[in-house]
């Protein structure tokens, strides 16, 4: 992606655009599935992924100016580069947004997610999130909790 001072919600394509294959993303540990968002509550494919990856907790996040207090500030916070000790799992049910991840050469790769896209970002990868210009996304968040 092209880094510039423009609105973070714009596509930020390089000129000419450079596209990254799913194989290249997999080498970074980024995983992707496309599921039917209409049946997320009873989807056997989603259940298989959850069981295989050990996800035990789920939450819904409805992110838009009308439903989130201090929306612009929260969006800036999500867009701050960060890293996790565990993988980050997001399943888009409605709307769309961008996950940016750093590749091995420290360049940003912008990943568009929309309804039906389930993305797993591995532990230890620098990333950030922003909505696109639609200003709306409904995401199913999955996490693992470990018992000590």
Buried (B, 14 or more C-beta within 10 A) or exposed (E): BBEEEEEBBEEBEEEEEEEBEEEEBEEBBBBEBEBEBEEBEEBEEBEEBBEEEEBEEBEEEBBBEEEBEEBEEEBEEBBEEEEBEEBBBBBBBBBBBBBBBBBEEEEBBBBEBBBBBBBBBBEEBBBBBBBBEEBBBBBBBBBEEEEE
